[in-house]
Amino acid sequence: QNGVLRMAFGTGPNTFGENWLIYKPLEVNNSLFWNLDFLVGFSTLATAFATVGALGVLAWILPLILLALAAWRLRRGASTEVSSAQLVDLTALVLGAAYLFLSLVLYVPSQSVVILAFVLAGAALGSLQALMPLRPARIELPRVVFLSLSAFAVVLLLFVTASVVRVTAAQVQTNRGAAALTSGNVDRAITLARSSRGIMMNGNALRLELDAGILKVRQLLETGDRTRIEDNLAITMQPAVSAGQAAIVQNPRDYRPLISLAGLYGMLASVGVQQAYENSRDILEGAALRNPTSPSIPLARARLEAMRGNADGVAQYLVQALTLKSNYTDAILLDVQLKVAGEDIQGAIASAQAAALTAPSAPAVWFQLGLLHYASKEYTDAVLAFEQAVELLPTYANAKYFLGLSYYEQERESDALRIFEALAQSNPNNAEVQLILGNLRLNQAPFTGTAAPSTEIPETAPIAE
């Protein structure tokens, strides 16, 4: 019975994205589109069949049905006074409407194209009706009824226009706020998000305010000033939390504000805020119900458990993440870091190699793999990994730094000298690079007179990129 009702009425307007998250095939997670939230299906009508059912699709194509009936009636009893010019105009209208409606079957056109399809269909239907040999009886409406219908039409038009203006104005403010946040202007982003909410309460503005607030909290925590953090954390945190909670109320089925809010509480848990871990855990569980096929949610949970030192929990959620997406580079790199922390270097190398296979164009992955080989004194493999990182990102100074050191360990002094001469030009104020370069020019070991660098993951060389 539910299946019949869904076929007739669908799952509800604008529910395709939510259904996609719940029923998404797991094979998609191993593709380039694993983290895209599709809001429409193959075409506009295919999406309508899922969201508003067969009756909704019938409503979409009703103008075409009426147009076909009118054309059939005209063919059976057309007036002989149809001119060639009228026939050309009518043909153009009919073909234009049919073409645009066909685009609804095959594509997802813009709203302008959809409106034009209905306008052309209406114009064609009106033209066909005017050519009918029999005219319908004229209907006389009472003056009161006519005025009432006219007033209703005017009010409806004003209401629709005002709604469109409000939506557009709110979206403009949100877009400006997003641009400000991208440029690092957090306070302006928050101001514009609140301005957008003042025009019309909407989820986009609430999520923008939440994301801006999270960045503000992160900047406060990065100061490391314990007194400043304790004095300002509540003031900085509360507006972001309020925006996140409002975004959840605005659209309870949207998982995105839950992910952001869980990340905020995760940051607070890292500095020992009470109940922050429990809040983050509970919110992630709610997000998983809304988006059960996303591997990023169990990965976030794994990171949260790693913060608590819960090795069993980390392993459990990493397995979940990699089960949902076997080539999930971020999950593999977390596994690398955990194995390094557990002094399982060979296991870490194996995981890093797997990460390099899943993300061969990510220079940071090759750098970490090279650093692991370097720490294990496997200099030949280290050179290969660092060379790949530098090939992908020629300005990757840290990869060049360890590549030069690996060359030296392979007794390729000239290559090491070439690398550090280039680093000295791009980093003229780096004392360590200048010292190593001076030692190499004197045919001495790179760290003569200084200590060798740490190679703990994710430690990097002290060079500005």
C-alpha positions in Angstrom: 0.0 0.0 0.0 2.8 2.4 0.9 4.5 1.6 -2.5 1.3 2.4 -4.4 0.9 5.7 -2.5 4.5 6.6 -3.1 4.2 5.8 -6.8 1.1 8.1 -7.0 2.2 10.9 -4.8 6.0 10.5 -4.4 8.0 11.2 -1.2 7.2 14.9 -1.1 8.6 18.0 -2.8 12.3 18.7 -2.5 13.0 15.4 -0.9 15.2 13.9 -3.6 18.5 15.0 -1.9 17.4 13.3 1.4 16.4 10.1 -0.3 19.7 10.1 -2.3 21.7 10.2 1.0 19.7 7.3 2.4 19.6 5.0 -0.6 22.8 6.0 -2.4 24.6 3.0 -3.8 27.9 2.3 -2.0 29.7 2.0 -5.4 29.3 5.8 -5.7 31.6 6.3 -2.7 34.5 4.9 -4.7 34.0 7.4 -7.5 34.8 11.1 -7.8 31.3 12.0 -6.8 31.3 10.3 -3.4 30.9 13.6 -1.4 28.4 15.3 -3.7 24.8 15.7 -2.5 22.6 15.3 -5.6 19.4 17.3 -5.3 18.0 16.2 -8.6 18.0 13.0 -10.6 18.6 12.2 -14.2 16.1 14.9 -15.4 13.4 17.2 -14.1 10.6 14.8 -14.8 12.6 11.8 -13.4 13.1 13.8 -10.2 9.4 14.7 -10.2 8.4 11.1 -10.5 10.3 10.3 -7.3 9.3 13.4 -5.3 5.7 14.1 -6.4 4.8 10.8 -8.0 2.8 10.0 -11.1 0.2 12.6 -10.4 2.9 15.3 -10.1 4.4 14.2 -13.4 0.9 14.4 -15.0 0.6 18.0 -13.8 4.0 18.8 -15.3 3.0 17.5 -18.8 -0.6 18.7 -18.6 0.1 21.6 -21.0 1.4 19.2 -23.6 -1.6 16.9 -23.2 -4.0 19.9 -23.7 -1.9 21.0 -26.7 -2.2 17.6 -28.3 -6.0 17.5 -27.7 -6.4 21.0 -29.2 -4.3 20.0 -32.3 -6.4 16.9 -32.8 -9.6 18.9 -32.6 -8.3 21.5 -35.0 -7.3 18.7 -37.5 -10.8 17.3 -37.4 -12.6 20.5 -37.8 -10.2 23.3 -38.8 -11.4 26.5 -40.4 -10.4 26.8 -44.1 -9.4 30.4 -43.4 -6.1 29.6 -41.7 -3.4 31.6 -43.5 0.1 30.3 -44.2 1.5 33.0 -41.8 -0.7 31.7 -39.0 0.3 28.2 -39.8 4.0 29.0 -39.6 3.5 30.9 -36.3 1.5 28.1 -34.9 4.0 25.5 -36.0 6.9 27.4 -34.4 5.0 27.7 -31.1 4.1 24.0 -31.0 7.6 22.8 -31.9 9.2 25.2 -29.5 7.0 24.1 -26.6 7.5 20.4 -27.5 11.3 20.9 -27.7 11.5 22.6 -24.3 9.3 20.0 -22.7 11.5 17.3 -24.1 14.4 19.0 -22.3 12.5 18.3 -19.0 12.5 14.6 -19.9 16.2 14.4 -20.7 17.9 17.2 -18.7 17.5 19.5 -15.7 17.1 22.9 -17.3 17.0 26.2 -15.4 13.9 27.8 -14.1 13.9 30.2 -17.0 13.7 27.4 -19.5 10.9 25.7 -17.5 8.9 29.0 -17.5 9.5 29.5 -21.2 8.2 26.0 -21.9 4.9 26.7 -20.2 4.6 30.1 -21.8 5.1 28.7 -25.3 2.7 25.8 -24.5 0.1 28.4 -23.4 0.6 30.6 -26.4 0.3 27.6 -28.7 -2.8 26.4 -27.0 -4.3 29.8 -27.2 -3.5 30.1 -30.9 -5.0 26.7 -31.6 -8.2 27.5 -29.7 -8.6 30.8 -31.7 -8.6 28.8 -34.9 -11.4 26.4 -33.8 -14.4 26.7 -36.1 -16.8 26.5 -33.1 -16.5 29.1 -30.4 -17.5 28.3 -26.8 -20.4 30.2 -25.4 -19.5 33.5 -23.8 -19.6 33.5 -20.0 -20.7 36.6 -18.3 -19.2 37.0 -14.8 -20.9 39.2 -12.2 -19.0 42.4 -11.6 -18.4 41.5 -7.9 -16.9 38.1 -8.9 -14.7 39.7 -11.6 -13.4 42.3 -9.2 -12.8 39.7 -6.5 -10.8 37.5 -8.9 -8.8 40.4 -10.2 -8.0 41.5 -6.6 -7.0 38.0 -5.7 -4.7 37.8 -8.8 -3.1 41.1 -7.9 -2.5 40.1 -4.3 -1.1 36.7 -5.3 1.2 38.4 -7.8 2.4 40.9 -5.2 3.0 38.1 -2.7 5.0 36.0 -5.1 7.0 39.0 -6.2 7.8 39.9 -2.6 8.8 36.3 -1.8 11.1 36.2 -4.7 12.7 39.5 -3.8 13.2 38.4 -0.2 14.7 35.1 -1.2 17.0 36.8 -3.7 18.1 39.5 -1.2 18.8 37.0 1.5 20.9 34.8 -0.9 22.9 37.9 -2.0 23.8 38.6 1.6 24.7 35.0 2.2 26.9 34.9 -0.9 28.7 38.1 0.2 29.2 36.5 3.6 30.6 33.4 2.1 33.1 35.5 0.1 34.1 37.4 3.2 34.7 34.1 5.1 36.8 32.8 2.2 39.0 35.9 2.4 39.4 35.4 6.2 37.1 38.2 7.3 35.2 36.3 10.0 33.4 39.2 11.7 32.1 40.5 8.4 30.9 37.0 7.4 29.0 36.8 10.7 27.5 40.3 10.2 26.3 39.4 6.6 24.9 36.1 7.7 22.8 37.8 10.4 21.7 40.4 7.8 20.5 37.6 5.6 18.6 36.0 8.5 17.1 39.4 9.2 15.7 39.5 5.6 14.4 35.9 5.8 15.3 33.0 8.1 17.2 30.5 6.0 19.4 27.5 6.5 22.2 28.8 4.3 22.7 31.9 6.4 22.6 29.9 9.6 25.2 27.4 8.3 27.4 30.4 7.2 27.2 31.9 10.7 28.0 28.5 12.2 31.1 28.0 10.0 32.3 31.5 10.7 31.8 31.0 14.4 33.8 27.7 14.2 36.7 29.5 12.5 36.6 32.2 15.2 36.7 29.5 18.0 39.6 27.8 16.2 41.5 31.1 15.9 41.0 31.6 19.7 42.2 28.1 20.5 45.3 28.5 18.3 46.5 31.5 20.4 47.5 29.0 23.1 46.8 31.8 25.7 45.0 29.8 28.4 43.7 32.9 30.2 42.4 34.5 27.0 40.8 31.2 26.0 39.0 30.8 29.3 37.8 34.4 29.3 36.5 34.5 25.7 35.6 30.9 24.8 32.0 31.1 26.0 31.4 34.5 24.4 32.9 33.2 21.1 31.3 29.8 21.2 27.7 30.5 22.1 26.6 32.4 18.9 28.0 29.6 16.8 26.2 26.9 18.8 23.0 28.9 18.7 23.3 29.3 14.9 23.9 25.5 14.5 20.9 24.6 16.6 18.7 27.0 14.7 19.9 25.5 11.4 18.9 22.0 12.7 15.5 23.3 13.7 15.1 25.1 10.3 15.7 21.8 8.4 15.8 18.8 10.8 16.6 16.4 7.9 19.8 18.3 6.8 22.9 16.6 8.1 25.3 19.4 7.2 24.8 21.6 10.3 25.1 18.5 12.5 28.6 17.8 11.0 29.7 21.4 11.6 28.3 21.5 15.1 29.9 18.1 16.0 33.3 19.5 14.7 32.9 22.6 17.0 32.2 20.4 20.0 35.2 18.2 19.0 37.5 21.2 19.1 36.1 22.1 22.5 36.7 18.6 23.7 40.3 18.9 22.7 40.7 21.7 25.3 38.8 19.8 28.0 35.4 21.6 27.9 33.0 19.5 29.9 30.3 17.5 28.0 31.9 18.6 24.7 32.9 15.0 23.8 29.4 13.7 24.6 27.7 16.4 22.6 30.0 15.8 19.6 29.4 12.0 19.8 25.6 12.4 20.1 25.4 14.9 17.2 27.5 12.6 14.9 25.1 9.8 15.7 22.3 12.0 14.5 24.2 12.9 11.4 24.7 9.2 10.6 21.0 8.6 10.7 20.5 11.3 8.1 23.4 10.4 5.9 24.1 6.7 6.6 26.3 6.1 3.5 28.8 8.9 4.2 32.3 7.7 5.2 33.2 11.1 6.6 30.9 10.7 9.6 32.6 7.5 11.0 36.0 9.1 10.2 35.0 12.1 12.3 33.9 9.7 15.0 37.3 7.9 14.8 39.1 11.2 15.3 36.9 12.0 18.3 37.7 8.6 19.8 41.4 9.1 19.1 41.3 12.3 21.1 40.0 10.3 24.0 42.6 7.6 23.6 40.0 4.9 22.8 42.0 2.6 20.5 39.2 0.1 20.1 36.7 2.8 19.2 39.2 4.3 16.6 39.6 0.9 15.0 35.9 0.3 14.9 35.0 3.6 13.2 38.0 3.4 10.8 36.8 0.0 9.6 33.3 1.6 9.1 34.8 4.5 7.1 36.9 2.2 4.9 34.0 -0.2 4.4 31.9 2.6 3.1 34.8 3.9 0.9 37.7 1.6 0.5 39.9 4.3 -1.1 39.2 6.9 1.5 42.6 8.7 1.7 41.8 10.7 4.9 40.9 7.5 6.8 44.1 5.8 5.6 46.2 8.8 6.6 44.7 8.7 10.1 45.6 5.1 10.3 49.2 6.1 9.3 49.4 8.6 12.1 48.0 6.1 14.7 50.5 3.5 13.7 53.4 5.9 13.9 52.2 6.9 17.3 52.2 3.2 18.2 55.8 2.9 16.7 54.5 0.5 14.0 56.6 2.1 11.3 56.3 -0.7 8.8 52.5 -0.8 9.3 52.5 3.0 8.8 54.5 2.6 5.6 52.0 0.0 4.3 49.1 2.3 5.0 50.8 5.3 3.5 51.5 3.3 0.3 47.8 2.4 0.2 47.0 6.1 0.6 49.4 7.0 -2.3 47.6 4.5 -4.5 44.2 6.0 -3.7 45.4 9.6 -4.1 48.3 9.5 -6.5 48.0 13.3 -7.3 48.2 14.4 -3.6 51.7 15.7 -2.9 51.2 15.6 0.9 50.5 11.9 0.8 53.8 11.2 -1.1 55.6 13.5 1.4 54.4 11.5 4.4 55.3 8.3 2.7 58.8 9.7 2.0 59.2 10.9 5.5 58.3 7.4 6.8 60.9 5.8 4.6 63.5 8.5 5.6 62.8 7.8 9.3 63.4 4.1 8.5 66.6 4.8 6.7 65.1 3.5 3.5 66.6 6.3 1.4 66.0 4.9 -2.0 62.3 4.6 -1.4 62.3 8.0 0.3 63.9 9.6 -2.8 61.2 8.2 -5.0 58.4 9.4 -2.8 59.9 12.9 -2.3 60.6 13.2 -6.0 56.9 12.4 -6.8 55.8 15.1 -4.3 58.1 17.7 -5.8 56.9 16.7 -9.3 53.3 17.2 -8.3 54.1 20.5 -6.4 57.4 22.1 -7.6 57.2 24.7 -4.7 56.9 22.0 -2.0 59.9 23.3 0.1 59.6 20.7 2.8 59.6 17.8 0.3 62.7 19.4 -1.4 64.4 19.7 2.0 64.1 16.0 2.8 64.8 15.0 -0.8 68.1 16.8 -0.6 68.9 15.0 2.7 68.0 11.7 1.1 70.2 12.4 -1.9 73.1 13.0 0.5 72.4 9.7 2.3 72.6 8.0 -1.2 76.0 9.7 -1.8 74.5 11.9 -4.4 76.2 15.0 -3.1 75.8 17.1 -6.3 72.1 16.5 -6.4 71.8 17.4 -2.7 73.8 20.6 -3.3 71.5 21.5 -6.2 68.4 21.1 -4.1 69.7 23.2 -1.2 71.0 25.9 -3.5 67.4 26.2 -4.9 66.0 26.2 -1.3 68.4 28.9 -0.3 67.1 31.1 -3.1 63.5 30.6 -2.2 64.1 30.8 1.5 67.0 33.3 1.9 66.3 33.9 5.6 66.2 30.3 6.7 69.3 29.8 8.9 69.1 26.0 8.8 69.1 25.8 5.0 72.1 28.2 4.9 74.0 26.1 7.4 73.3 22.9 5.5 74.2 24.5 2.2 77.5 25.8 3.7 78.4 22.3 4.9 77.6 20.7 1.6 79.8 23.2 -0.2 82.7 22.3 2.2 82.1 18.5 1.5 80.9 18.1 5.1 77.8 16.3 6.5 74.7 18.5 6.2 74.2 18.8 10.0 77.8 19.4 11.0 77.4 21.9 13.9 73.7 21.4 14.4 71.1 18.7 15.2 69.3 16.6 12.6 65.6 17.4 12.1 62.8 15.3 13.7 61.0 13.0 11.4 58.0 12.2 13.5 54.7 12.3 11.6 53.3 14.8 10.8 56.4 16.9 11.6 57.7 18.8 8.7 60.9 20.7 8.0 61.1 24.3 9.3 60.8 25.9 5.9 58.1 28.4 4.7 56.2 27.2 1.7 
